[in-house]
Amino acid sequence: MQYPNIAREIKEIKTGSNQVVVVFQNGSTIEAVVSNDNARGYRCQILVLDEFRMIKEDVYEKVLKHFLNVQRQPPYLNNPKYAHLKEENKQIFISSAWFKNHWSYEKFIDYRNAMLKGKDYFVCALPYTVSLYHGLLSRKFVEDERSHDNFDPIAWQMEMECLFFGESEKAFFKFEDLQKNRSLIKPFYPLTNVEYLENKGKRKKSTKMEGEIRLIGVDVAIMGGNDNDNTIFTCMRLLPNGDSYIKQVPYIESLNGQHSEKQAIRLKQLFEDFEADYVVMDTSGNGISLYDDCGRILYDEERDIEYPAWCAFNNDEMKNRVLDKNALPVIYSLKVVKQEVNHDIAMSLRADLEKGRIKLLINELDAKDYLTEKHGFLKKTPEEQAILLNPYIQTTILINEMINLEYEIRNGFVKLSEVGKNRKDRYSSLAYCNYYARELETKLKKKKNAVDPTKLFLFKSPTIM
């Protein structure tokens, strides 16, 4: 309504559930359609693909591209004088950058090369610095975003700097392997302290499947404020599948700058909420402080509950370190100081990812459909939406961390290292879980293959005459 010349040309605007279209006086239309297989049959002269990196390549190739099959035939073309002014149909691709192995990057490179050859193509990038220059974005906002504990430099690079990302030749984990494992839709959400208090005393119905084992992997950091100091809790479900487990990772949580006792209380909260069976942690270095606090009876003021002491069950030295003789043996103690241990942890995780045996949460963009249907996402406050999206975002950060880990071979063993200011705490937390899960799988296989003495039969050879 601010532009009367445009308003005068509009005949009708439809915004129904099945049709969103602007109809102009001259018969032209602008119509919005969903980019899926149901869009077959539409036709247009200008196809605008917004956030096209989110569109599946086969949908673009088999459905959307064919919208352009009809040429516009204005009456002036009937005049030989203007026949040479025929208008070609156009495609406009708009998106933030993404990973280099995605079809959107190949399309970008094709168009760039065509433009450089002088063909009728155009490509440009508009990074956040353009918005800064024109005052559309404040420098303080940029600085605040980049200073967050969960700041993801790769996501920033793609979203704000228009730079496609691809793992280096030295990358130990490949994006394709990680991406194919992002098939888990439903996350786990811990209880808030208010929810816990409201349900305190009520009998809780277990959510576990028969034979399921649940783990929490911990990578420990004690002091906050630095780039590489997040404590990470990774929740993993082991679902029996024959003589192995299907491994699901429905939740990841990060803590920054917390005292070891507060971390221990939060870990015990998660242990109860998740109905976990074991905790896997590195009990060397920073991990020893968290282990010692877990080895004490702790009172949780916010939930008004006292948690029992824990101890290690696989290491006598660490078990005896806990003074409480009634401590629950739930901690699998790792000593990640030897090259061969780090090597085994890294190799086993990569092998399981390559085989598609670890189910990670889908990306946060795809998750919005599920959250809208099951949790009323669109009706939530921004704070509530952030809580719902957090497990998916944490998974994206995990993947970005992992594809930034480079490796070298030292004395026959793989050694992983971060690039620049990138982290590997989420990788470590997941890898610890997977390492112990592998040990549990070995026990499961032995159990499955063991001979049941109650089913033994005796056979007597026939007498040979």
C-alpha positions as CSV (number, residue, x, y, z in Angstrom):
1,M,0.0,0.0,0.0
2,Q,3.0,2.3,0.2
3,Y,3.5,2.1,-3.6
4,P,0.2,3.2,-5.3
5,N,1.6,2.6,-8.8
6,I,2.2,-1.0,-8.0
7,A,-1.1,-1.4,-6.1
8,R,-3.0,0.0,-9.1
9,E,-1.7,-2.9,-11.2
10,I,-2.8,-5.6,-8.8
11,K,-6.2,-7.2,-9.4
12,E,-6.3,-9.7,-6.6
13,I,-4.2,-11.3,-3.9
14,K,-5.0,-14.8,-2.7
15,T,-3.5,-16.2,0.5
16,G,-5.5,-19.4,1.1
17,S,-4.1,-22.6,2.4
18,N,-3.9,-24.1,-1.1
19,Q,-3.0,-21.1,-3.1
20,V,-0.8,-18.1,-2.6
21,V,-0.9,-15.8,-5.6
22,V,-0.9,-12.2,-6.8
23,V,-3.0,-11.6,-9.9
24,F,-2.2,-8.5,-12.0
25,Q,-4.6,-6.5,-14.2
26,N,-2.8,-7.7,-17.3
27,G,-3.1,-11.4,-16.4
28,S,0.4,-11.9,-15.1
29,T,0.8,-13.7,-11.8
30,I,3.3,-14.2,-9.0
31,E,2.7,-17.5,-7.3
32,A,4.3,-19.4,-4.4
33,V,4.5,-23.2,-4.5
34,V,6.0,-25.8,-2.3
35,S,9.2,-27.3,-3.7
36,N,8.2,-31.0,-3.7
37,D,6.8,-33.6,-6.1
38,N,3.3,-32.3,-5.6
39,A,4.2,-29.1,-7.6
40,R,4.0,-30.9,-10.9
41,G,2.0,-29.1,-13.6
42,Y,2.9,-25.5,-12.8
43,R,4.3,-23.3,-15.5
44,C,6.1,-20.0,-15.4
45,Q,8.5,-17.7,-17.3
46,I,10.7,-16.7,-14.3
47,L,11.5,-19.4,-11.7
48,V,12.8,-18.1,-8.4
49,L,14.3,-20.8,-6.2
50,D,14.7,-19.4,-2.7
51,E,17.1,-21.1,-0.4
52,F,17.7,-23.6,-3.2
53,R,20.3,-25.5,-1.2
54,M,17.3,-26.9,0.8
55,I,15.6,-28.2,-2.4
56,K,16.4,-31.8,-3.3
57,E,18.2,-32.1,-6.6
58,D,15.8,-34.6,-8.1
59,V,12.9,-32.4,-7.3
60,Y,14.6,-29.5,-9.1
61,E,15.6,-31.7,-12.1
62,K,12.3,-33.6,-12.5
63,V,9.7,-31.1,-11.4
64,L,10.7,-27.4,-10.8
65,K,12.9,-27.0,-13.9
66,H,10.1,-28.0,-16.1
67,F,8.0,-25.1,-15.0
68,L,9.9,-23.2,-17.7
69,N,8.7,-25.4,-20.6
70,V,6.3,-22.7,-21.9
71,Q,7.6,-19.5,-23.6
72,R,5.7,-16.2,-23.2
73,Q,4.0,-15.2,-26.4
74,P,3.1,-11.5,-26.2
75,P,1.2,-10.1,-29.2
76,Y,4.1,-7.8,-30.3
77,L,6.0,-10.9,-31.5
78,N,3.5,-11.1,-34.3
79,N,4.9,-8.0,-35.8
80,P,8.1,-8.9,-37.8
81,K,9.6,-5.5,-36.7
82,Y,9.8,-6.8,-33.1
83,A,10.2,-10.6,-33.6
84,H,13.8,-10.4,-32.5
85,L,12.8,-9.2,-29.0
86,K,11.6,-12.6,-27.8
87,E,12.1,-12.9,-24.1
88,E,13.9,-16.0,-22.7
89,N,12.7,-17.7,-19.6
90,K,14.9,-17.1,-16.5
91,Q,15.9,-19.0,-13.4
92,I,17.0,-17.1,-10.2
93,F,18.8,-19.1,-7.5
94,I,19.0,-17.5,-4.1
95,S,20.6,-19.2,-1.1
96,S,23.2,-19.0,1.7
97,A,26.3,-21.1,0.9
98,W,26.5,-24.8,2.0
99,F,28.9,-27.7,1.7
100,K,30.9,-28.3,-1.4
101,N,29.7,-31.8,-1.9
102,H,26.1,-30.5,-2.3
103,W,24.6,-30.0,-5.8
104,S,24.0,-26.3,-5.0
105,Y,27.8,-25.8,-5.1
106,E,28.1,-27.6,-8.5
107,K,25.3,-25.3,-9.8
108,F,27.1,-22.3,-8.5
109,I,30.4,-23.3,-10.1
110,D,28.7,-24.0,-13.4
111,Y,27.0,-20.6,-13.5
112,R,30.2,-18.9,-12.4
113,N,32.2,-20.5,-15.2
114,A,29.5,-19.7,-17.8
115,M,29.6,-16.0,-16.6
116,L,33.3,-15.9,-17.0
117,K,33.0,-17.2,-20.5
118,G,30.8,-14.2,-21.4
119,K,27.5,-16.3,-21.5
120,D,24.2,-14.9,-20.4
121,Y,24.7,-15.8,-16.7
122,F,25.3,-13.8,-13.6
123,V,26.6,-14.8,-10.1
124,C,27.3,-12.6,-7.1
125,A,27.9,-13.0,-3.4
126,L,26.6,-10.6,-0.7
127,P,28.4,-11.3,2.6
128,Y,27.5,-9.7,5.9
129,T,30.1,-6.9,5.3
130,V,27.7,-5.4,2.7
131,S,25.0,-5.1,5.4
132,L,27.5,-3.6,7.8
133,Y,28.6,-1.0,5.2
134,H,25.0,0.0,4.6
135,G,24.0,0.1,8.2
136,L,21.5,-2.8,7.9
137,L,23.5,-4.9,10.4
138,S,25.2,-3.6,13.6
139,R,28.8,-4.3,14.4
140,K,27.8,-5.1,18.0
141,F,25.4,-7.8,16.8
142,V,28.2,-9.4,14.7
143,E,30.7,-9.3,17.7
144,D,28.1,-10.7,20.0
145,E,27.3,-13.6,17.6
146,R,30.9,-14.5,17.2
147,S,31.6,-14.4,21.0
148,H,29.0,-17.0,22.0
149,D,30.2,-20.2,23.6
150,N,28.5,-22.3,20.9
151,F,29.7,-20.1,18.0
152,D,30.2,-22.3,14.9
153,P,32.8,-20.8,12.6
154,I,31.8,-23.1,9.7
155,A,28.1,-22.2,9.9
156,W,29.1,-18.5,10.1
157,Q,31.3,-18.9,7.1
158,M,28.5,-20.4,5.0
159,E,25.6,-18.3,6.2
160,M,27.3,-14.9,6.6
161,E,30.4,-14.9,4.4
162,C,29.0,-16.7,1.3
163,L,31.8,-19.3,1.4
164,F,31.0,-22.9,0.6
165,F,32.8,-25.4,2.9
166,G,34.5,-28.6,2.1
167,E,36.7,-30.8,4.2
168,S,40.4,-30.7,3.5
169,E,42.4,-33.6,2.0
170,K,43.6,-34.3,5.5
171,A,40.1,-34.6,7.0
172,F,39.7,-37.8,8.9
173,F,35.9,-37.8,8.8
174,K,34.1,-37.2,5.5
175,F,31.0,-35.0,5.3
176,E,29.2,-37.6,3.2
177,D,29.6,-40.2,5.9
178,L,28.2,-37.9,8.6
179,Q,25.4,-36.6,6.5
180,K,24.1,-40.0,5.5
181,N,23.7,-40.8,9.2
182,R,21.5,-37.8,9.9
183,S,18.2,-39.8,9.8
184,L,17.0,-39.5,13.4
185,I,14.0,-37.3,13.7
186,K,12.9,-37.5,17.3
187,P,15.2,-35.9,19.9
188,F,15.4,-36.4,23.7
189,Y,14.5,-33.4,25.9
190,P,15.6,-33.4,29.5
191,L,13.2,-32.2,32.1
192,T,13.4,-28.6,33.3
193,N,13.7,-28.2,37.0
194,V,10.1,-27.0,37.2
195,E,8.9,-30.0,35.3
196,Y,10.9,-32.3,37.6
197,L,9.4,-30.7,40.7
198,E,5.9,-30.9,39.3
199,N,6.3,-34.6,38.6
200,K,8.3,-35.5,41.7
201,G,6.9,-38.4,43.6
202,K,4.9,-39.7,40.6
203,R,5.8,-43.1,39.2
204,K,7.7,-42.6,36.0
205,K,6.9,-44.9,33.1
206,S,10.1,-46.2,31.4
207,T,10.6,-45.2,27.8
208,K,13.2,-47.9,27.2
209,M,12.9,-50.8,24.7
210,E,13.5,-54.3,25.8
211,G,17.3,-54.9,26.0
212,E,18.1,-51.2,25.4
213,I,21.2,-49.7,27.0
214,R,21.7,-46.0,27.4
215,L,25.0,-44.2,27.7
216,I,26.2,-40.7,28.4
217,G,29.6,-39.7,27.0
218,V,31.4,-36.9,28.7
219,D,34.3,-34.7,27.5
220,V,35.4,-32.6,30.4
221,A,36.5,-29.0,30.7
222,I,36.8,-27.3,34.0
223,M,37.7,-23.6,33.4
224,G,35.6,-21.5,31.2
225,G,36.3,-18.5,28.9
226,N,38.6,-20.0,26.4
227,D,38.0,-21.3,22.9
228,N,38.4,-25.0,23.7
229,D,36.8,-25.4,27.0
230,N,33.3,-26.8,26.7
231,T,32.2,-29.8,28.7
232,I,30.0,-31.9,26.5
233,F,27.4,-34.5,27.4
234,T,26.3,-36.9,24.6
235,C,23.3,-39.2,25.1
236,M,23.3,-42.5,23.1
237,R,20.7,-45.2,22.9
238,L,21.8,-48.7,22.1
239,L,18.9,-50.6,20.5
240,P,19.4,-54.4,20.1
241,N,19.5,-55.5,16.5
242,G,20.5,-59.2,16.3
243,D,24.1,-59.5,17.6
244,S,24.7,-55.7,17.3
245,Y,23.2,-52.4,18.4
246,I,21.5,-49.6,16.4
247,K,23.1,-46.5,18.0
248,Q,21.1,-43.3,18.2
249,V,22.3,-39.9,19.4
250,P,19.1,-38.0,20.4
251,Y,20.7,-35.3,22.6
252,I,23.9,-33.3,23.0
253,E,24.4,-30.6,25.7
254,S,27.3,-28.2,26.3
255,L,28.4,-26.4,29.5
256,N,30.9,-23.6,29.6
257,G,32.7,-22.2,32.6
258,Q,31.0,-24.4,35.2
259,H,32.6,-25.7,38.4
260,S,33.2,-29.5,38.5
261,E,30.6,-30.0,41.2
262,K,27.9,-28.2,39.2
263,Q,28.9,-30.3,36.2
264,A,28.5,-33.4,38.3
265,I,25.0,-32.4,39.4
266,R,24.0,-31.6,35.9
267,L,25.4,-35.0,34.7
268,K,23.4,-36.8,37.4
269,Q,20.3,-34.8,36.4
270,L,20.7,-36.0,32.8
271,F,21.5,-39.6,34.0
272,E,18.1,-39.7,35.7
273,D,16.1,-37.9,33.0
274,F,17.6,-40.0,30.2
275,E,17.3,-43.3,32.3
276,A,20.9,-43.9,31.5
277,D,22.8,-47.1,32.5
278,Y,26.4,-46.0,32.2
279,V,28.5,-42.9,31.9
280,V,31.7,-43.0,29.8
281,M,34.3,-40.4,30.6
282,D,38.1,-39.8,30.4
283,T,39.3,-39.9,34.0
284,S,42.7,-38.5,33.2
285,G,43.5,-34.7,33.1
286,N,40.5,-32.5,33.7
287,G,38.2,-35.5,33.9
288,I,39.6,-36.5,37.3
289,S,37.9,-33.5,39.0
290,L,34.5,-34.4,37.6
291,Y,35.0,-38.0,38.5
292,D,35.9,-37.1,42.1
293,D,32.7,-35.0,42.4
294,C,30.6,-37.8,40.9
295,G,32.1,-40.0,43.6
296,R,30.4,-38.1,46.3
297,I,26.8,-37.9,47.5
298,L,25.5,-34.6,46.0
299,Y,22.5,-32.5,46.9
300,D,20.7,-30.8,44.1
301,E,19.1,-27.6,45.5
302,E,17.1,-26.8,42.4
303,R,15.4,-30.2,42.3
304,D,15.6,-30.9,46.1
305,I,17.1,-34.3,45.7
306,E,20.2,-36.1,46.9
307,Y,22.1,-38.1,44.3
308,P,24.1,-41.2,45.3
309,A,27.9,-41.5,44.8
310,W,29.2,-43.2,41.6
311,C,32.4,-45.1,40.9
312,A,34.1,-46.8,38.1
313,F,33.4,-50.5,37.4
314,N,36.2,-51.3,34.9
315,N,39.2,-49.9,36.8
316,D,40.1,-51.0,40.3
317,E,42.4,-48.0,40.9
318,M,39.6,-45.5,40.0
319,K,37.0,-47.6,41.9
320,N,39.1,-47.5,45.1
321,R,39.6,-43.8,44.7
322,V,35.9,-43.3,45.7
323,L,35.6,-43.4,49.5
324,D,31.9,-44.2,49.6
325,K,31.7,-48.0,49.6
326,N,28.0,-47.8,48.5
327,A,28.9,-45.9,45.3
328,L,27.0,-47.1,42.3
329,P,29.3,-48.7,39.7
330,V,28.1,-46.8,36.6
331,I,31.2,-45.1,35.3
332,Y,33.2,-46.6,32.5
333,S,36.7,-45.1,33.0
334,L,38.8,-44.3,30.0
335,K,42.4,-43.3,30.1
336,V,42.9,-41.4,26.8
337,V,46.6,-40.8,27.1
338,K,48.1,-43.5,25.0
339,Q,48.4,-43.2,21.2
340,E,46.8,-46.6,20.6
341,V,43.7,-45.8,22.7
342,N,43.1,-42.6,20.7
343,H,43.7,-44.5,17.5
344,D,41.2,-47.2,18.4
345,I,38.6,-44.6,19.5
346,A,38.9,-42.7,16.2
347,M,39.0,-45.7,13.9
348,S,36.0,-47.4,15.5
349,L,33.9,-44.2,15.2
350,R,34.8,-43.7,11.6
351,A,34.1,-47.3,10.7
352,D,30.6,-47.1,12.3
353,L,29.9,-43.9,10.5
354,E,31.0,-45.3,7.1
355,K,28.7,-48.3,7.7
356,G,25.7,-46.0,8.7
357,R,25.5,-47.5,12.2
358,I,25.2,-44.3,14.2
359,K,21.9,-42.4,13.8
360,L,22.3,-38.6,14.2
361,L,19.5,-36.0,14.3
362,I,18.4,-34.5,11.1
363,N,19.4,-30.8,10.5
364,E,17.5,-28.1,12.2
365,L,15.8,-26.8,9.0
366,D,14.2,-30.2,8.2
367,A,13.3,-30.6,11.9
368,K,10.9,-27.7,11.9
369,D,8.3,-29.7,10.1
370,Y,8.4,-32.4,12.8
371,L,8.5,-29.8,15.6
372,T,5.6,-27.9,14.1
373,E,3.5,-31.1,13.9
374,K,4.4,-32.6,17.3
375,H,5.3,-29.6,19.5
376,G,3.4,-26.6,18.0
377,F,6.7,-25.0,17.1
378,L,5.2,-22.0,15.3
379,K,3.1,-21.0,18.3
380,K,6.1,-21.1,20.7
381,T,8.0,-18.1,22.0
382,P,11.5,-17.6,20.5
383,E,13.1,-18.9,23.7
384,E,10.9,-22.1,23.5
385,Q,11.7,-22.5,19.9
386,A,15.5,-22.3,20.6
387,I,15.1,-25.0,23.3
388,L,13.3,-27.3,20.8
389,L,15.9,-26.7,18.0
390,N,18.9,-27.0,20.3
391,P,19.6,-30.8,19.9
392,Y,19.5,-30.5,16.1
393,I,21.8,-27.5,16.2
394,Q,24.2,-29.2,18.5
395,T,24.3,-32.1,16.0
396,T,25.2,-29.7,13.2
397,I,28.0,-28.2,15.3
398,L,29.2,-31.8,16.0
399,I,29.4,-32.5,12.3
400,N,31.2,-29.2,11.6
401,E,33.7,-30.0,14.3
402,M,34.4,-33.5,13.0
403,I,34.9,-32.6,9.4
404,N,37.5,-30.0,10.6
405,L,39.6,-32.7,12.3
406,E,42.8,-33.4,10.4
407,Y,44.9,-36.5,10.9
408,E,48.5,-37.6,10.7
409,I,50.1,-41.0,11.3
410,R,52.6,-41.1,14.1
411,N,54.3,-44.4,15.0
412,G,51.6,-46.3,13.1
413,F,48.7,-44.6,14.9
414,V,46.2,-42.0,13.9
415,K,46.4,-38.7,15.7
416,L,43.6,-36.2,15.3
417,S,44.0,-32.4,15.7
418,E,41.8,-29.3,15.4
419,V,42.3,-26.7,12.7
420,G,42.7,-23.2,14.0
421,K,40.3,-22.3,16.7
422,N,37.9,-25.2,16.0
423,R,37.0,-27.6,18.8
424,K,36.8,-31.4,19.1
425,D,35.0,-31.7,22.4
426,R,31.7,-32.9,20.8
427,Y,33.7,-35.4,18.8
428,S,35.4,-36.8,21.9
429,S,32.1,-37.1,23.8
430,L,30.5,-39.1,21.0
431,A,33.7,-41.2,20.4
432,Y,33.8,-42.2,24.0
433,C,30.2,-43.4,23.9
434,N,30.8,-45.3,20.7
435,Y,34.0,-46.9,22.1
436,Y,32.2,-48.5,25.0
437,A,29.2,-49.3,22.8
438,R,31.6,-51.4,20.7
439,E,32.7,-53.3,23.9
440,L,29.1,-53.9,24.8
441,E,28.5,-55.2,21.2
442,T,31.3,-57.7,21.6
443,K,29.7,-59.0,24.8
444,L,26.3,-59.2,23.0
445,K,27.8,-61.2,20.2
446,K,29.3,-63.7,22.6
447,K,26.0,-64.0,24.4
448,K,24.1,-64.6,21.2
449,N,26.7,-67.2,20.0
450,A,26.9,-69.0,23.3
451,V,25.6,-72.6,23.3
452,D,22.5,-73.0,25.5
453,P,23.3,-76.1,27.7
454,T,19.5,-76.8,28.0
455,K,19.3,-77.4,24.3
456,L,22.1,-79.9,23.9
457,F,21.3,-83.2,22.4
458,L,23.3,-86.4,22.5
459,F,23.6,-88.5,19.4
460,K,24.7,-92.1,19.3
461,S,26.5,-93.4,16.3
462,P,25.0,-96.4,14.7
463,T,26.8,-99.7,15.1
464,I,28.6,-100.7,12.0
465,M,28.1,-104.4,11.1
